[in-house]
Amino acid sequence: MGQLNIKDDALIADAKALAELLGTSTTAALREAVQSRLASERAAREDRARQRYAAIMAIADRVAARTPAHLRTSDHSDLYDENGLPK
């Protein structure tokens, strides 16, 4: 795989400090930090998607409750004759 060339001195210093605190290499410290943030971001996105889904389903439930029963069905047999042709 490709290389990453970091030219930010403050980031390099922070990565070295993190590696020292963790007792590991700079590469391992960066890997752990990136994987942790990536997992956090993915979880946050999944949570937002679940919240949006729940909100949409709540709207659908409210609409369904206000819709007359005869309109909540897909049975439209009253519109067609016994041959399936429109009345």
Biopython code that builds the backbone (N, CA, C, O; Angstrom):
import numpy as np
from Bio.PDB.StructureBuilder import StructureBuilder

atoms = [
    (1, "MET", "N", (0.842, -1.181, 0.000)),
    (1, "MET", "CA", (0.000, 0.000, 0.000)),
    (1, "MET", "C", (0.882, 1.237, 0.000)),
    (1, "MET", "O", (2.090, 1.143, 0.218)),
    (2, "GLY", "N", (0.286, 2.386, -0.242)),
    (2, "GLY", "CA", (1.030, 3.637, -0.338)),
    (2, "GLY", "C", (1.523, 4.150, 0.994)),
    (2, "GLY", "O", (1.217, 3.607, 2.056)),
    (3, "GLN", "N", (2.292, 5.211, 0.902)),
    (3, "GLN", "CA", (2.847, 5.838, 2.088)),
    (3, "GLN", "C", (2.099, 7.102, 2.431)),
    (3, "GLN", "O", (1.426, 7.696, 1.589)),
    (4, "LEU", "N", (2.226, 7.502, 3.675)),
    (4, "LEU", "CA", (1.629, 8.733, 4.144)),
    (4, "LEU", "C", (2.776, 9.635, 4.571)),
    (4, "LEU", "O", (3.573, 9.264, 5.433)),
    (5, "ASN", "N", (2.862, 10.806, 3.978)),
    (5, "ASN", "CA", (3.938, 11.733, 4.269)),
    (5, "ASN", "C", (3.340, 12.937, 4.996)),
    (5, "ASN", "O", (2.708, 13.792, 4.377)),
    (6, "ILE", "N", (3.542, 12.998, 6.300)),
    (6, "ILE", "CA", (2.954, 14.055, 7.116)),
    (6, "ILE", "C", (3.952, 15.192, 7.265)),
    (6, "ILE", "O", (5.092, 14.987, 7.683)),
    (7, "LYS", "N", (3.506, 16.395, 6.915)),
    (7, "LYS", "CA", (4.373, 17.562, 6.982)),
    (7, "LYS", "C", (3.938, 18.546, 8.066)),
    (7, "LYS", "O", (4.374, 19.697, 8.079)),
    (8, "ASP", "N", (3.094, 18.096, 8.959)),
    (8, "ASP", "CA", (2.593, 18.928, 10.047)),
    (8, "ASP", "C", (3.388, 18.604, 11.310)),
    (8, "ASP", "O", (3.197, 17.553, 11.922)),
    (9, "ASP", "N", (4.279, 19.515, 11.693)),
    (9, "ASP", "CA", (5.162, 19.271, 12.833)),
    (9, "ASP", "C", (4.395, 19.045, 14.132)),
    (9, "ASP", "O", (4.794, 18.213, 14.947)),
    (10, "ALA", "N", (3.307, 19.769, 14.335)),
    (10, "ALA", "CA", (2.523, 19.604, 15.562)),
    (10, "ALA", "C", (1.878, 18.223, 15.599)),
    (10, "ALA", "O", (1.831, 17.586, 16.652)),
    (11, "LEU", "N", (1.387, 17.762, 14.466)),
    (11, "LEU", "CA", (0.786, 16.426, 14.406)),
    (11, "LEU", "C", (1.836, 15.356, 14.664)),
    (11, "LEU", "O", (1.575, 14.387, 15.376)),
    (12, "ILE", "N", (2.990, 15.523, 14.101)),
    (12, "ILE", "CA", (4.072, 14.553, 14.313)),
    (12, "ILE", "C", (4.442, 14.503, 15.792)),
    (12, "ILE", "O", (4.632, 13.422, 16.350)),
    (13, "ALA", "N", (4.544, 15.669, 16.428)),
    (13, "ALA", "CA", (4.874, 15.723, 17.860)),
    (13, "ALA", "C", (3.782, 15.053, 18.683)),
    (13, "ALA", "O", (4.074, 14.305, 19.616)),
    (14, "ASP", "N", (2.522, 15.319, 18.340)),
    (14, "ASP", "CA", (1.408, 14.687, 19.054)),
    (14, "ASP", "C", (1.416, 13.175, 18.869)),
    (14, "ASP", "O", (1.167, 12.433, 19.818)),
    (15, "ALA", "N", (1.696, 12.720, 17.668)),
    (15, "ALA", "CA", (1.743, 11.278, 17.393)),
    (15, "ALA", "C", (2.861, 10.620, 18.192)),
    (15, "ALA", "O", (2.681, 9.522, 18.720)),
    (16, "LYS", "N", (4.008, 11.277, 18.286)),
    (16, "LYS", "CA", (5.119, 10.731, 19.068)),
    (16, "LYS", "C", (4.779, 10.714, 20.554)),
    (16, "LYS", "O", (5.118, 9.765, 21.261)),
    (17, "ALA", "N", (4.110, 11.761, 21.027)),
    (17, "ALA", "CA", (3.712, 11.821, 22.439)),
    (17, "ALA", "C", (2.702, 10.721, 22.750)),
    (17, "ALA", "O", (2.787, 10.074, 23.794)),
    (18, "LEU", "N", (1.750, 10.512, 21.851)),
    (18, "LEU", "CA", (0.766, 9.449, 22.043)),
    (18, "LEU", "C", (1.447, 8.085, 22.063)),
    (18, "LEU", "O", (1.133, 7.239, 22.901)),
    (19, "ALA", "N", (2.372, 7.879, 21.145)),
    (19, "ALA", "CA", (3.105, 6.609, 21.089)),
    (19, "ALA", "C", (3.865, 6.374, 22.386)),
    (19, "ALA", "O", (3.903, 5.254, 22.895)),
    (20, "GLU", "N", (4.464, 7.421, 22.915)),
    (20, "GLU", "CA", (5.211, 7.282, 24.168)),
    (20, "GLU", "C", (4.268, 6.923, 25.319)),
    (20, "GLU", "O", (4.579, 6.059, 26.138)),
    (21, "LEU", "N", (3.115, 7.593, 25.374)),
    (21, "LEU", "CA", (2.140, 7.295, 26.425)),
    (21, "LEU", "C", (1.615, 5.867, 26.327)),
    (21, "LEU", "O", (1.385, 5.209, 27.341)),
    (22, "LEU", "N", (1.430, 5.396, 25.099)),
    (22, "LEU", "CA", (0.915, 4.044, 24.888)),
    (22, "LEU", "C", (2.010, 2.985, 24.956)),
    (22, "LEU", "O", (1.720, 1.791, 25.036)),
    (23, "GLY", "N", (3.256, 3.417, 24.925)),
    (23, "GLY", "CA", (4.368, 2.469, 24.945)),
    (23, "GLY", "C", (4.458, 1.669, 23.666)),
    (23, "GLY", "O", (4.736, 0.470, 23.688)),
    (24, "THR", "N", (4.221, 2.339, 22.549)),
    (24, "THR", "CA", (4.194, 1.652, 21.261)),
    (24, "THR", "C", (4.883, 2.521, 20.213)),
    (24, "THR", "O", (5.399, 3.595, 20.522)),
    (25, "SER", "N", (4.883, 2.048, 18.987)),
    (25, "SER", "CA", (5.481, 2.828, 17.902)),
    (25, "SER", "C", (4.519, 3.931, 17.463)),
    (25, "SER", "O", (3.323, 3.885, 17.749)),
    (26, "THR", "N", (5.065, 4.909, 16.772)),
    (26, "THR", "CA", (4.239, 5.993, 16.248)),
    (26, "THR", "C", (3.205, 5.442, 15.271)),
    (26, "THR", "O", (2.056, 5.883, 15.267)),
    (27, "THR", "N", (3.607, 4.489, 14.452)),
    (27, "THR", "CA", (2.681, 3.880, 13.498)),
    (27, "THR", "C", (1.531, 3.190, 14.223)),
    (27, "THR", "O", (0.372, 3.347, 13.839)),
    (28, "ALA", "N", (1.842, 2.430, 15.263)),
    (28, "ALA", "CA", (0.797, 1.739, 16.013)),
    (28, "ALA", "C", (-0.112, 2.730, 16.730)),
    (28, "ALA", "O", (-1.324, 2.523, 16.804)),
    (29, "ALA", "N", (0.466, 3.804, 17.255)),
    (29, "ALA", "CA", (-0.343, 4.824, 17.930)),
    (29, "ALA", "C", (-1.286, 5.502, 16.949)),
    (29, "ALA", "O", (-2.458, 5.718, 17.258)),
    (30, "LEU", "N", (-0.779, 5.839, 15.766)),
    (30, "LEU", "CA", (-1.621, 6.456, 14.736)),
    (30, "LEU", "C", (-2.695, 5.484, 14.263)),
    (30, "LEU", "O", (-3.840, 5.882, 14.048)),
    (31, "ARG", "N", (-2.338, 4.221, 14.100)),
    (31, "ARG", "CA", (-3.310, 3.203, 13.673)),
    (31, "ARG", "C", (-4.446, 3.119, 14.685)),
    (31, "ARG", "O", (-5.620, 3.121, 14.316)),
    (32, "GLU", "N", (-4.084, 3.045, 15.969)),
    (32, "GLU", "CA", (-5.100, 2.945, 17.013)),
    (32, "GLU", "C", (-5.984, 4.193, 17.040)),
    (32, "GLU", "O", (-7.204, 4.091, 17.166)),
    (33, "ALA", "N", (-5.369, 5.360, 16.923)),
    (33, "ALA", "CA", (-6.137, 6.613, 16.945)),
    (33, "ALA", "C", (-7.095, 6.701, 15.757)),
    (33, "ALA", "O", (-8.257, 7.075, 15.915)),
    (34, "VAL", "N", (-6.609, 6.359, 14.590)),
    (34, "VAL", "CA", (-7.452, 6.434, 13.388)),
    (34, "VAL", "C", (-8.567, 5.389, 13.456)),
    (34, "VAL", "O", (-9.716, 5.695, 13.138)),
    (35, "GLN", "N", (-8.245, 4.170, 13.864)),
    (35, "GLN", "CA", (-9.266, 3.131, 13.955)),
    (35, "GLN", "C", (-10.323, 3.485, 14.987)),
    (35, "GLN", "O", (-11.510, 3.230, 14.780)),
    (36, "SER", "N", (-9.896, 4.073, 16.097)),
    (36, "SER", "CA", (-10.844, 4.479, 17.135)),
    (36, "SER", "C", (-11.787, 5.558, 16.616)),
    (36, "SER", "O", (-12.999, 5.477, 16.818)),
    (37, "ARG", "N", (-11.235, 6.565, 15.951)),
    (37, "ARG", "CA", (-12.062, 7.650, 15.415)),
    (37, "ARG", "C", (-12.974, 7.143, 14.300)),
    (37, "ARG", "O", (-14.131, 7.552, 14.205)),
    (38, "LEU", "N", (-12.457, 6.264, 13.471)),
    (38, "LEU", "CA", (-13.252, 5.691, 12.389)),
    (38, "LEU", "C", (-14.437, 4.912, 12.945)),
    (38, "LEU", "O", (-15.556, 5.050, 12.451)),
    (39, "ALA", "N", (-14.202, 4.098, 13.966)),
    (39, "ALA", "CA", (-15.291, 3.338, 14.587)),
    (39, "ALA", "C", (-16.312, 4.268, 15.214)),
    (39, "ALA", "O", (-17.515, 4.028, 15.122)),
    (40, "SER", "N", (-15.842, 5.320, 15.845)),
    (40, "SER", "CA", (-16.735, 6.297, 16.472)),
    (40, "SER", "C", (-17.599, 7.003, 15.431)),
    (40, "SER", "O", (-18.803, 7.163, 15.631)),
    (41, "GLU", "N", (-17.005, 7.417, 14.342)),
    (41, "GLU", "CA", (-17.748, 8.098, 13.277)),
    (41, "GLU", "C", (-18.759, 7.161, 12.624)),
    (41, "GLU", "O", (-19.886, 7.567, 12.338)),
    (42, "ARG", "N", (-18.368, 5.927, 12.389)),
    (42, "ARG", "CA", (-19.307, 4.967, 11.788)),
    (42, "ARG", "C", (-20.490, 4.726, 12.717)),
    (42, "ARG", "O", (-21.636, 4.679, 12.268)),
    (43, "ALA", "N", (-20.220, 4.575, 13.999)),
    (43, "ALA", "CA", (-21.296, 4.352, 14.970)),
    (43, "ALA", "C", (-22.224, 5.560, 15.024)),
    (43, "ALA", "O", (-23.442, 5.405, 15.101)),
    (44, "ALA", "N", (-21.656, 6.760, 14.982)),
    (44, "ALA", "CA", (-22.475, 7.975, 15.017)),
    (44, "ALA", "C", (-23.360, 8.064, 13.776)),
    (44, "ALA", "O", (-24.528, 8.441, 13.876)),
    (45, "ARG", "N", (-22.819, 7.723, 12.618)),
    (45, "ARG", "CA", (-23.616, 7.751, 11.383)),
    (45, "ARG", "C", (-24.738, 6.719, 11.425)),
    (45, "ARG", "O", (-25.861, 7.000, 11.006)),
    (46, "GLU", "N", (-24.434, 5.529, 11.931)),
    (46, "GLU", "CA", (-25.458, 4.497, 12.046)),
    (46, "GLU", "C", (-26.553, 4.937, 13.020)),
    (46, "GLU", "O", (-27.736, 4.688, 12.789)),
    (47, "ASP", "N", (-26.150, 5.587, 14.100)),
    (47, "ASP", "CA", (-27.120, 6.075, 15.076)),
    (47, "ASP", "C", (-28.022, 7.138, 14.450)),
    (47, "ASP", "O", (-29.237, 7.118, 14.648)),
    (48, "ARG", "N", (-27.429, 8.064, 13.694)),
    (48, "ARG", "CA", (-28.241, 9.089, 13.022)),
    (48, "ARG", "C", (-29.194, 8.455, 12.014)),
    (48, "ARG", "O", (-30.335, 8.898, 11.883)),
    (49, "ALA", "N", (-28.743, 7.427, 11.304)),
    (49, "ALA", "CA", (-29.608, 6.737, 10.340)),
    (49, "ALA", "C", (-30.771, 6.052, 11.064)),
    (49, "ALA", "O", (-31.907, 6.090, 10.592)),
    (50, "ARG", "N", (-30.486, 5.428, 12.206)),
    (50, "ARG", "CA", (-31.557, 4.791, 12.986)),
    (50, "ARG", "C", (-32.556, 5.832, 13.487)),
    (50, "ARG", "O", (-33.763, 5.590, 13.482)),
    (51, "GLN", "N", (-32.055, 6.980, 13.915)),
    (51, "GLN", "CA", (-32.941, 8.050, 14.396)),
    (51, "GLN", "C", (-33.825, 8.577, 13.262)),
    (51, "GLN", "O", (-35.016, 8.814, 13.463)),
    (52, "ARG", "N", (-33.245, 8.759, 12.076)),
    (52, "ARG", "CA", (-34.036, 9.217, 10.923)),
    (52, "ARG", "C", (-35.108, 8.194, 10.569)),
    (52, "ARG", "O", (-36.254, 8.555, 10.298)),
    (53, "TYR", "N", (-34.735, 6.919, 10.571)),
    (53, "TYR", "CA", (-35.686, 5.852, 10.271)),
    (53, "TYR", "C", (-36.831, 5.869, 11.279)),
    (53, "TYR", "O", (-38.000, 5.777, 10.903)),
    (54, "ALA", "N", (-36.491, 5.987, 12.555)),
    (54, "ALA", "CA", (-37.516, 6.010, 13.600)),
    (54, "ALA", "C", (-38.440, 7.212, 13.423)),
    (54, "ALA", "O", (-39.650, 7.097, 13.613)),
    (55, "ALA", "N", (-37.880, 8.359, 13.061)),
    (55, "ALA", "CA", (-38.700, 9.551, 12.848)),
    (55, "ALA", "C", (-39.638, 9.368, 11.658)),
    (55, "ALA", "O", (-40.802, 9.763, 11.718)),
    (56, "ILE", "N", (-39.142, 8.775, 10.588)),
    (56, "ILE", "CA", (-39.978, 8.529, 9.407)),
    (56, "ILE", "C", (-41.090, 7.545, 9.738)),
    (56, "ILE", "O", (-42.234, 7.733, 9.321)),
    (57, "MET", "N", (-40.758, 6.494, 10.488)),
    (57, "MET", "CA", (-41.774, 5.505, 10.853)),
    (57, "MET", "C", (-42.826, 6.118, 11.782)),
    (57, "MET", "O", (-44.001, 5.758, 11.709)),
    (58, "ALA", "N", (-42.415, 7.033, 12.647)),
    (58, "ALA", "CA", (-43.376, 7.708, 13.526)),
    (58, "ALA", "C", (-44.341, 8.561, 12.700)),
    (58, "ALA", "O", (-45.536, 8.606, 12.989)),
    (59, "ILE", "N", (-43.823, 9.231, 11.680)),
    (59, "ILE", "CA", (-44.683, 10.018, 10.784)),
    (59, "ILE", "C", (-45.652, 9.087, 10.058)),
    (59, "ILE", "O", (-46.842, 9.385, 9.953)),
    (60, "ALA", "N", (-45.144, 7.967, 9.562)),
    (60, "ALA", "CA", (-45.995, 7.001, 8.848)),
    (60, "ALA", "C", (-47.094, 6.474, 9.765)),
    (60, "ALA", "O", (-48.235, 6.310, 9.332)),
    (61, "ASP", "N", (-46.763, 6.210, 11.017)),
    (61, "ASP", "CA", (-47.777, 5.732, 11.972)),
    (61, "ASP", "C", (-48.852, 6.788, 12.209)),
    (61, "ASP", "O", (-50.037, 6.463, 12.280)),
    (62, "ARG", "N", (-48.442, 8.056, 12.331)),
    (62, "ARG", "CA", (-49.422, 9.131, 12.544)),
    (62, "ARG", "C", (-50.324, 9.301, 11.321)),
    (62, "ARG", "O", (-51.529, 9.514, 11.459)),
    (63, "VAL", "N", (-49.746, 9.209, 10.141)),
    (63, "VAL", "CA", (-50.533, 9.329, 8.909)),
    (63, "VAL", "C", (-51.503, 8.158, 8.801)),
    (63, "VAL", "O", (-52.673, 8.346, 8.465)),
    (64, "ALA", "N", (-51.021, 6.953, 9.084)),
    (64, "ALA", "CA", (-51.878, 5.767, 8.998)),
    (64, "ALA", "C", (-53.048, 5.871, 9.968)),
    (64, "ALA", "O", (-54.164, 5.462, 9.648)),
    (65, "ALA", "N", (-52.793, 6.416, 11.146)),
    (65, "ALA", "CA", (-53.861, 6.541, 12.142)),
    (65, "ALA", "C", (-54.947, 7.522, 11.684)),
    (65, "ALA", "O", (-56.105, 7.403, 12.085)),
    (66, "ARG", "N", (-54.571, 8.478, 10.852)),
    (66, "ARG", "CA", (-55.543, 9.476, 10.376)),
    (66, "ARG", "C", (-56.192, 9.084, 9.052)),
    (66, "ARG", "O", (-57.116, 9.750, 8.587)),
    (67, "THR", "N", (-55.709, 8.011, 8.454)),
    (67, "THR", "CA", (-56.232, 7.577, 7.167)),
    (67, "THR", "C", (-57.402, 6.631, 7.388)),
    (67, "THR", "O", (-57.289, 5.679, 8.160)),
    (68, "PRO", "N", (-58.524, 6.879, 6.723)),
    (68, "PRO", "CA", (-59.675, 5.980, 6.868)),
    (68, "PRO", "C", (-59.306, 4.540, 6.495)),
    (68, "PRO", "O", (-58.482, 4.306, 5.611)),
    (69, "ALA", "N", (-59.924, 3.594, 7.178)),
    (69, "ALA", "CA", (-59.594, 2.178, 7.002)),
    (69, "ALA", "C", (-59.728, 1.721, 5.554)),
    (69, "ALA", "O", (-58.903, 0.945, 5.072)),
    (70, "HIS", "N", (-60.756, 2.195, 4.857)),
    (70, "HIS", "CA", (-60.943, 1.723, 3.477)),
    (70, "HIS", "C", (-59.859, 2.233, 2.532)),
    (70, "HIS", "O", (-59.717, 1.717, 1.424)),
    (71, "LEU", "N", (-59.100, 3.230, 2.950)),
    (71, "LEU", "CA", (-57.998, 3.728, 2.121)),
    (71, "LEU", "C", (-56.652, 3.108, 2.502)),
    (71, "LEU", "O", (-55.662, 3.305, 1.797)),
    (72, "ARG", "N", (-56.606, 2.362, 3.608)),
    (72, "ARG", "CA", (-55.355, 1.748, 4.068)),
    (72, "ARG", "C", (-55.135, 0.362, 3.485)),
    (72, "ARG", "O", (-54.225, -0.342, 3.922)),
    (73, "THR", "N", (-55.917, -0.041, 2.538)),
    (73, "THR", "CA", (-55.804, -1.372, 1.977)),
    (73, "THR", "C", (-55.383, -1.295, 0.516)),
    (73, "THR", "O", (-55.581, -0.280, -0.151)),
    (74, "SER", "N", (-54.815, -2.356, 0.046)),
    (74, "SER", "CA", (-54.472, -2.428, -1.374)),
    (74, "SER", "C", (-55.547, -3.185, -2.150)),
    (74, "SER", "O", (-55.383, -3.464, -3.338)),
    (75, "ASP", "N", (-56.642, -3.515, -1.475)),
    (75, "ASP", "CA", (-57.756, -4.204, -2.125)),
    (75, "ASP", "C", (-58.630, -3.171, -2.838)),
    (75, "ASP", "O", (-59.352, -2.407, -2.198)),
    (76, "HIS", "N", (-58.557, -3.159, -4.130)),
    (76, "HIS", "CA", (-59.340, -2.230, -4.934)),
    (76, "HIS", "C", (-60.335, -2.989, -5.807)),
    (76, "HIS", "O", (-60.650, -2.582, -6.925)),
    (77, "SER", "N", (-60.816, -4.097, -5.267)),
    (77, "SER", "CA", (-61.726, -4.943, -6.039)),
    (77, "SER", "C", (-63.016, -4.211, -6.398)),
    (77, "SER", "O", (-63.684, -4.572, -7.368)),
    (78, "ASP", "N", (-63.370, -3.190, -5.627)),
    (78, "ASP", "CA", (-64.579, -2.431, -5.927)),
    (78, "ASP", "C", (-64.444, -1.622, -7.224)),
    (78, "ASP", "O", (-65.439, -1.135, -7.760)),
    (79, "LEU", "N", (-63.221, -1.483, -7.720)),
    (79, "LEU", "CA", (-62.997, -0.716, -8.946)),
    (79, "LEU", "C", (-63.022, -1.579, -10.202)),
    (79, "LEU", "O", (-63.060, -1.052, -11.314)),
    (80, "TYR", "N", (-63.001, -2.922, -10.034)),
    (80, "TYR", "CA", (-62.883, -3.821, -11.179)),
    (80, "TYR", "C", (-63.994, -4.867, -11.184)),
    (80, "TYR", "O", (-64.510, -5.247, -10.132)),
    (81, "ASP", "N", (-64.351, -5.324, -12.373)),
    (81, "ASP", "CA", (-65.370, -6.371, -12.474)),
    (81, "ASP", "C", (-64.729, -7.746, -12.301)),
    (81, "ASP", "O", (-63.535, -7.847, -12.018)),
    (82, "GLU", "N", (-65.528, -8.812, -12.472)),
    (82, "GLU", "CA", (-65.030, -10.162, -12.261)),
    (82, "GLU", "C", (-63.973, -10.586, -13.268)),
    (82, "GLU", "O", (-63.294, -11.589, -13.051)),
    (83, "ASN", "N", (-63.813, -9.846, -14.366)),
    (83, "ASN", "CA", (-62.796, -10.135, -15.377)),
    (83, "ASN", "C", (-61.548, -9.281, -15.195)),
    (83, "ASN", "O", (-60.611, -9.356, -15.990)),
    (84, "GLY", "N", (-61.544, -8.470, -14.141)),
    (84, "GLY", "CA", (-60.385, -7.622, -13.886)),
    (84, "GLY", "C", (-60.373, -6.331, -14.676)),
    (84, "GLY", "O", (-59.370, -5.619, -14.704)),
    (85, "LEU", "N", (-61.516, -6.024, -15.334)),
    (85, "LEU", "CA", (-61.601, -4.799, -16.114)),
    (85, "LEU", "C", (-62.218, -3.702, -15.273)),
    (85, "LEU", "O", (-63.035, -3.976, -14.394)),
    (86, "PRO", "N", (-61.831, -2.447, -15.536)),
    (86, "PRO", "CA", (-62.407, -1.335, -14.756)),
    (86, "PRO", "C", (-63.931, -1.317, -14.903)),
    (86, "PRO", "O", (-64.464, -1.609, -15.974)),
    (87, "LYS", "N", (-64.614, -0.976, -13.829)),
    (87, "LYS", "CA", (-66.084, -0.893, -13.849)),
    (87, "LYS", "C", (-66.507, 0.397, -14.529)),
    (87, "LYS", "O", (-67.702, 0.666, -14.654)),
]
sb = StructureBuilder()
sb.init_structure("model")
sb.init_model(0)
sb.init_chain("A")
sb.init_seg("    ")
for serial, (resi, resn, name, xyz) in enumerate(atoms, 1):
    if name == "N":
        sb.init_residue(resn, " ", resi, " ")
    sb.init_atom(name, np.array(xyz, "f"), 0.0, 1.0, " ", f" {name:<3s}", serial, name[0])
structure = sb.get_structure()
